[in-house]
Amino acid sequence: MVFDRLKQMYDLKRKADALKKELESEVIDVESGEVKVRINAAQKIQRLDYPLDISPDKLRDAINKALDEAQKVAAKRMQGMMGGLGGLQDLLKG
């Protein structure tokens, strides 16, 4: 029984690691006005292009827009993994 739980935990860890790599490799390009943001689905900014005279508010808005897009992509990818998290619920029941 303990071995089965450890195996389930190992499988969940493997799935989580695979999902992380998938999110890191998914690149999203967002353009808002003169600002261009390249971000991955793990919400790490890869590139940020903007003119020097851009207002901080416009820069912030473009980054927030890119983060929103990255979160949407990540949420879709994570939905596929949610079936695997059923095993986590079983583990927590004791």
C-alpha positions in Angstrom: 0.0 0.0 0.0 2.8 2.4 0.9 4.6 1.4 -2.3 1.5 2.2 -4.3 1.3 5.6 -2.9 5.0 6.3 -3.5 4.5 5.2 -7.1 1.5 7.5 -7.5 3.6 10.4 -6.1 6.4 9.6 -8.4 4.1 9.5 -11.4 2.5 12.8 -10.4 6.0 14.4 -10.1 7.0 13.1 -13.5 3.8 14.6 -15.0 4.4 17.9 -13.3 8.0 18.0 -14.5 6.9 17.3 -18.1 4.2 20.0 -17.9 6.8 22.5 -16.6 9.1 21.8 -19.6 6.1 22.1 -22.0 5.1 25.4 -20.5 8.7 26.7 -20.7 8.9 25.8 -24.4 5.5 27.4 -25.4 6.3 30.9 -26.6 3.7 33.6 -26.8 4.2 36.9 -28.7 2.1 39.9 -27.6 2.0 43.3 -29.1 0.4 46.2 -27.5 0.9 49.5 -29.2 4.6 50.0 -29.6 5.5 47.4 -27.0 6.3 43.8 -28.0 6.6 41.1 -25.4 7.8 37.6 -25.9 6.9 35.4 -22.9 6.6 31.6 -22.3 3.6 29.9 -20.8 5.6 29.5 -17.6 5.3 33.3 -17.4 8.9 34.1 -17.9 9.6 37.1 -20.1 11.9 36.1 -22.9 12.1 39.5 -24.7 10.8 43.0 -24.2 11.0 45.6 -27.0 9.8 49.2 -26.5 10.8 52.7 -27.5 12.8 54.7 -25.0 10.1 57.3 -24.7 7.2 54.9 -23.8 5.2 55.7 -20.7 5.6 53.4 -17.8 1.8 52.8 -17.8 1.8 51.5 -21.4 4.8 49.3 -20.7 3.0 47.9 -17.6 -0.2 47.3 -19.5 1.6 45.4 -22.3 3.4 43.2 -19.8 0.2 42.5 -17.9 -1.5 41.6 -21.2 1.3 39.2 -22.0 1.1 37.6 -18.5 -2.7 37.2 -19.0 -2.1 35.4 -22.3 0.5 33.2 -20.7 -1.8 32.3 -17.9 -4.6 31.3 -20.3 -2.2 29.0 -22.2 -0.9 27.5 -19.0 -4.5 26.9 -17.7 -5.4 25.0 -20.9 -2.3 22.8 -20.6 -2.9 22.2 -16.9 -6.5 21.1 -17.5 -5.0 18.0 -19.2 -3.0 17.2 -16.2 -5.9 17.6 -13.7 -6.9 14.0 -14.4 -3.6 12.9 -13.0 -4.2 15.0 -9.9 -7.1 12.7 -8.9 -4.3 10.4 -7.7 -3.2 13.3 -5.4 -6.6 13.3 -3.8 -6.4 9.6 -3.1 -3.0 10.1 -1.5 -4.4 12.9 0.8 -7.3 10.7 1.9 -4.9 8.6 3.9 
